Amino acid sequence: MNDIIKKTTDSVSIALKRVTQNPNSKQVYIISFIIIVVSIGLLSAESDKKMGENMTSTNMGGMGMNMMKHPVNFGPGDAFHIHKKVDPTKYEHVANISKQANDLPSALNRNTASIVNIKLVAKEVVSDIAAATSFHYWTFDNTVPGPFLRVRVGDTIKLTLHNDKSSSHDHSIDLHAVTGSGGGAALTTVEPGKTKSMKFMALNSGLFVYHCAAGNASTHIANGMYGLILVEPEAGLPKVDKEFYVMQGELYTKGPIGERKFQDFDGQKMFDERPEYIVFNGRTAALVDQPIEAKTGETVRLFIGNGGVSRISSFHVIGEIFDKVYPEASMGQPLENVQTTIIPAGGATMVEFKLDVPGDYVLVDHALSRVDRGAWGLLHVTGKEKEDVYTAISTN
């Protein structure tokens, strides 16, 4: 920088001397002005470079490229992590990470409040996003999404979270159904191998997201730590024939979509909101390999959540119209005859519809480019055809 200052000073001095010797020369004025502007630009650029180097050195604490592993952020949590490469052999391998859509508790059918005990395990495992493409998932109870929790308004919930000793991070649980600081995360942040417990009263009915909020919450969610908790109203929900549990989520991998090898998490892609995969229930084809099944004449209810962490879901079932939609899972008056419903990141909804015609109905995020990233599933409906409702017409 000293060399630039010296050169700049010399150039400015020469220019000024020429102006003094020939003050009426337009050319000298122009040349002098250009030299001064360029010199100031060089000084500014060098100054910015030095300032950046000093700031980087300060922020990194003299640890060189560590700045790239823990970038600066301006949120209340830790900076998002660009992790070191994970050794997948150090974690349990789970054959199927996906939570089955029909694996949820039945209606409570009680009209009094109760004490409910819930135990969850935070555990990091390795499983497949797609064939030959594995990933280091962070989970509640070894599935994505985590277990469907079902309580009643007025219940007191005693929740225990154990963090498996193999975990590489602290974990916690933030339930959007909780009234209290951090939604429970402040009370349940727990180190690997340790256990913490909390209790809360379910004051409001609704369908709520829960997720890990330890450290950098978005990192934990993007690795799979999310689920739904239903707080039934005092009178319960209207009776239906079948209920299913579906959650949309995003996966951020180092490699491009479809790369057939173990994938490390990419924190920069998450920060930039550029998911490689957008999926239902944890992985590609989860609800295709194990489709939702029902019969004609049945009314089904879908509990649908959006773990995010960044994209809004436009949920749609191709070939069906929702008889009822509880927007954003509000337990108030439902909307009727809805084609597509919005589910915000960190939000949920409930939809109900009667099945009239057999066939395979495709569940999608109707931002349809996301279907190619994995956001689709199947509702397989069996039963008698109803030609008055839906049939082909012969053209012969």
N, C-alpha and C positions, 0 to 999 in steps of 0.2 A: 504493500500500500504506500510506503514511503517513496518508492520509485515513481509511482503514478503521481503522487503529490508534487514531487520535484519536476517531472516532465510537464505537468499541468501548469505549474508556476512559471517555468521557463517559457512555455508557449504563450501564456497570457502576457508575460513581460514583453516578448518580442512583438506581439500584436499591438500592444499599447504604444510601444516605441514607434512603430510604423504609423500609427494613427497620429501621434504627436508630430512626426516629421512631415506628414502629408495629410493634414486634416481634411482636405477637400476631396480626397480620393474615395469614391464610392466603393471601389473594389476592396480597398483596405478595410473599410467598415464591415463589409459582408464577410470577408475572410476572418476578421477578428471575432465577429459574432459567432460564426460556425465553430471556431476553435474553442471559444468559451463554453458554448452549449455542449459540445462533445466532451470536453474536459469535466464539466459538472456531471454529465451522465456516467462517465467512467468512475468518478469519485463515488457517486451514489451506488453504483453496482458493486464496487469493491466494499463499500461500507455495509451494504445489505448482506453480502457474502460473509464478511467477518462476523456480523451480528448473528447470522444464522448458525455459524460454526460455534460461536460462544453459547448460544441458546441450546444447541444440540448437546454440547459438552456438559452444560449445566443440568439439563433435563435427564441426561443419561448417567449422570454421576460418574463420568469417566469410564463408563463401561462399553464404549464403542457402539456396536450395532445393536445393543439391547434396546435402543430407542425403537427399532423396528419390531420388537417383540411386544412392547407395551406402549403403543402410541398414546399421545396426549388426547384426553377427551374432556368435555366440559359438562358431563352429567354427574349425578350424585354418586354413582357407583364407580368401581374400578374401570380403568381403560379396557377396551375390548382386547382380547388376547389373540395374537397370532402365535399359536402354540408351536412348540418344538414337535418334531415328528414323534408319533405315538408308536410304541412297540405293541402290535395287536396281540402278540402271544402272551402278554401279561394280564389280559382281561378275559373273563369268561366269554365264550362264544355262544350266542343265542341263535337257534336255528331260524326262528321267525320273530322279529321284533314287533310285529303288528298286533295291536289289541283287536281281538275279534269283535265285530260290530254288535253281535248278540250277547256279549259277555258283560252284562250289567244287572244290578239288583232289580227285582220286581217292585211294583208299587208298595208303599209301606202299609196302607190300609189300617191306619190307627188315627184316632182323633184326639190324642193327648200328647203333650211334649214328653221327651224322654232324655236320658243320658246315653250318648252314642260314643263308643270307643272305636277309634280308627288307628291302625298301625300301617305305616308305609316305610319302605326301604329305598333310599337313594343309592343307585348302583350304576356304575359305568360298565358297559359291555360292548362287545363287537358283534355286529350282525350285518346282513346284506340290505343295501338300498335297492339293488337290482342284482340279477345273476352275475356273479364274479365281481361285484362292486361292493366292497364292505366298508364299514364306517364305525368310528368310535362313538356310539350313542351314550348319552347320559339319560337315565330313566328313573321313573318311580315304579318299583316292582317289576323291572325287566321288560316293560312294554312301552310302546309309544302309540297312542297316548297312555298315560297312567290309568289306574283304576277309576271307574265311574263311581263317585261317592254320592250317596243318597240319604238325605236327612229331612226333617220336617221343621217348619218355622217354629221357633220357640225351643227347639232342642238345644241341649248343652253338649258340645262335642269335645271330647278329650282326644287329642291327636298326638301321636308319638311318631317321630321321624328318626330312623336309624340310618346313618351314613356308613355304607359298607367299607370295611378296612382297605379294600383294594382301590377305592376312589382316589383320583389324582387331585381333587378339589374339595373344599367345603361345599355343602349344599344346604338348602333351606326350602320352606314352602310358604308361598304367598297365595292365600285364597281370596279371591275377589268377593266371596261371601262373608268375609270377616269385617266387623266394625272395630278398628283398632290400628294403631301405628304399624305400617308395613304389612298389613294383612296377615300377620303371623310370622313374617320373615325374621323380624328382630328377635323373636322368641325361639326360633327353631334353627338358626344358622349353626351348623354342627360340623365338626371336623371328622375326617375319616376314622372309622372305628368307634365313634361316639354316638350317643343317643340324646335327644332332647324332646320334651313334651310341652304342650300348651293346652289351654281350653278356651273355648269361645262359645257365645250363644248366637244361634242363627236368628237374627232379628228380621231379615227380609227374605221373602220367597223369591225364587227365580232360578235360572240356570247360569252358573258362574264358572269362569275359567279359574284354574289354579296353576301355579308354575313355580319353579325355583327362582329365587331372587338373590342368591348369594353372589358376592363380588359384582360381576357385570351380568345383570339379569338377562339381557338379550342373548348373551353367549350361551347361557344355560338353557334357555328356551330353544334356541336354534339347534342345540344338540339333542333335543327331544324331551325336556323336562316340563311337560304340561299335561293337563287333563281337565275334566269337568266335575263340578259338584252341583247336584240338584237339591235345592231347598224347596220341598213341596209346600204349597199353601195349606192352611188348616183343613180345608175341605178336600185336599188332594187334587189330582188332575183328572180330567174326564177319562173314562175308560176307553182303551183301544185294544185291538187284538194283539199287536206286537209293537215292541219298542227297539230301537237300534241306536248305537253310539258311534258317531263319526267325527273326526277332527282333522282339519286341514293344517298342514305345517310346511315349513321351508327347510331345506338342507343346503348348506354352503360348503362345497368341497373344493380342494385345491385343484383337482383335475377337472376337465370339462365333462359335461353330462355324457354318461355312457362309457366313460373310461373304465376298463375292466381290471381293476386292481384295488388294493386298499386305499381309501381316500382320507387324507387329513382334513380337519376342519380349516376353513379359510375365513379368518376374522375380517380381513379387508373386504372380501365380497359381502359379508354380512353388513359391515359398516356402510358399504356402497349400495346396499339393498339389491344385490344381484344374485338371487338363489339359482343354483344349478338344477335343483329338483323342487317341485311343489307337489305334495303328496297327500293322500288320505290315509290316516292310521299308520303313519310311520315309514312307509316304503312304497315304491312303485308296485302297482298291481295287487296291493293288499286286499282290496275289495273286488278284485277280478278273480284272483285265485280262490278267495273265500267270499263269494257274493252274498249279499243280503237275500234271504229267501222268504217269500210270503205267497198267499193264495188269493185268487180273485174273491171279492166279497169282503175281504179283511180290510180294516182300517189300520194303518201303520203310523207310528210317531217316530220321527227322527230327531234325536238330540244332536245338534251340530255345533261344533266349536271351531274357532280359528286361533290356533296358537301363534300364528304369524311367524317371524316377528315384524314383518313390514307390510305385507300385502293384504288388501281388503279382498274378501271372497265374495263372488257373485254366484251363490249356490242355486243350482237348477237340476231338475230331473227331466231328462228328455222323454217326452211322451206323457207326462203327467202335469197336472195343475194342483197346487197345494190348496186343499179345501180351507185349511186354517194355517196362518203363520203368526207366531208370537214374536213380533219384531224385537230384536236385541234381547230375546228371552224374557220380555216383560210378561208378567202374569195377568195383565189387564185384558181388555177386550181384544181378541185376535182379529187380524185382517183375513179377508176371505178371497178365494179364487186368485191366488198370486202365482205368477209364472217363475219369477226369479227373486231371491231375497238377499239382501246385503248382510254380511257378517263381518264386522270390523275386526282388525287384529286385536286379540285379547278379548274378544266378545263371543257371543253365542246366540243361537236361535232355536226354536222348536217349530217343526212343521208336521202337519197331519194330513193324510189323504187316504181316500178309499180306493181300492184297486178294482177296476172293472174289467180289464182286458189282460189276458196272459201275454207273456213275452219278456224280453230282457230290456230293462229300462236303465239308461246310462246316467249316473250321477256325475256332475261336472261342476267345476268353477267356470262360469260362462265367459270369463276372460279366456277365450278358448285356446289361445296359444299355450296356456298353462296345462292343457290336456297332454300336450306333447312332453311336458316336464313331469307328468305322472299324476296330475290331478283329475282322476276319474275312477269310477267303480261301477258295479252292476247291482241292480235289484232284479232278481230272477223271480218271476211271478208265474205260477202254474194255475190251471183251472180251465173251465169251459170257455170256448170262444163266444163272443157276443157280436154277431155280424151286423146287428143294427147299430152298434157303436163304432166298429172298426173292421173293415174288410176290403179286400181288393175287388176291382171291377174288371171283368173280362172284356178285352178289346177285340176279340175274334168275332 
